[in-house]
Amino acid sequence: MDKLTASSTAAHIQALARRFRVSHSEGPNDRLAHHISRLAGDTVELDEIERLLIGLVRAERTTRPEMILLQARYLRESRP
């Protein structure tokens, strides 16, 4: 994972999701978290890549620490 460049992070996450046939499906806890955030005045909108990361963790195809590293790299890539 250390060899990933910032420009390849999104493609790497998508490839992992394809390889393991993982997608993200919203559950009741996700809806609850969304409403709590909204009521607190915090707008949190995850994009497709971030939702795939959540799906990979839930499917136990990556660990939470690996997800955090991938998300940080992805965010640096997409939000300069």
C-alpha positions as CSV (number, residue, x, y, z in Angstrom):
1,M,0.0,0.0,0.0
2,D,2.9,2.4,0.6
3,K,3.7,2.3,-3.2
4,L,0.4,4.0,-4.1
5,T,0.6,7.5,-5.5
6,A,-2.0,10.1,-4.7
7,S,-3.3,9.9,-8.3
8,S,-3.8,6.2,-8.1
9,T,-5.7,6.0,-4.8
10,A,-9.3,6.2,-6.2
11,A,-8.5,3.7,-8.9
12,H,-7.0,1.3,-6.3
13,I,-10.1,1.6,-4.1
14,Q,-12.4,0.9,-7.1
15,A,-10.2,-2.1,-8.1
16,L,-10.4,-3.5,-4.6
17,A,-14.2,-3.2,-4.6
18,R,-14.4,-4.9,-8.0
19,R,-12.0,-7.7,-7.0
20,F,-14.0,-8.5,-3.9
21,R,-17.4,-7.7,-5.4
22,V,-18.0,-5.1,-2.7
23,S,-20.5,-2.2,-2.8
24,H,-22.0,0.0,-0.2
25,S,-25.5,-0.3,0.9
26,E,-27.0,2.1,3.4
27,G,-28.3,0.6,6.6
28,P,-30.4,1.9,9.5
29,N,-27.3,3.0,11.4
30,D,-26.1,5.0,8.4
31,R,-29.5,6.8,8.2
32,L,-29.4,7.5,11.9
33,A,-25.9,8.9,11.7
34,H,-26.9,11.1,8.8
35,H,-29.9,12.5,10.7
36,I,-27.8,13.1,13.8
37,S,-25.2,14.9,11.8
38,R,-27.8,17.0,10.0
39,L,-29.5,17.9,13.3
40,A,-26.2,18.9,14.7
41,G,-25.7,21.3,11.8
42,D,-22.9,19.2,10.2
43,T,-23.4,18.2,6.6
44,V,-21.5,15.0,5.8
45,E,-21.8,13.8,2.2
46,L,-19.7,10.8,1.3
47,D,-18.9,10.2,-2.3
48,E,-18.8,6.9,-4.2
49,I,-15.1,6.2,-3.3
50,E,-15.7,6.9,0.4
51,R,-18.8,4.7,0.4
52,L,-16.7,1.9,-1.3
53,L,-14.2,2.2,1.6
54,I,-16.9,1.7,4.1
55,G,-18.1,-1.3,2.2
56,L,-14.6,-2.8,2.1
57,V,-14.3,-2.5,5.9
58,R,-17.8,-4.0,6.5
59,A,-17.0,-6.9,4.2
60,E,-13.7,-7.4,6.1
61,R,-11.6,-6.9,3.0
62,T,-9.6,-4.2,4.5
63,T,-8.9,-3.1,8.1
64,R,-10.1,0.2,9.6
65,P,-6.5,1.5,9.9
66,E,-5.9,0.7,6.2
67,M,-9.2,2.4,5.3
68,I,-8.1,5.5,7.2
69,L,-4.8,5.6,5.3
70,L,-6.6,5.1,2.0
71,Q,-9.2,7.8,2.8
72,A,-6.5,10.3,3.8
73,R,-4.6,9.7,0.5
74,Y,-7.8,9.9,-1.5
75,L,-8.9,13.1,0.2
76,R,-5.5,14.7,-0.5
77,E,-5.9,13.7,-4.2
78,S,-9.4,14.9,-4.6
79,R,-9.4,18.0,-2.4
80,P,-6.1,20.0,-3.0
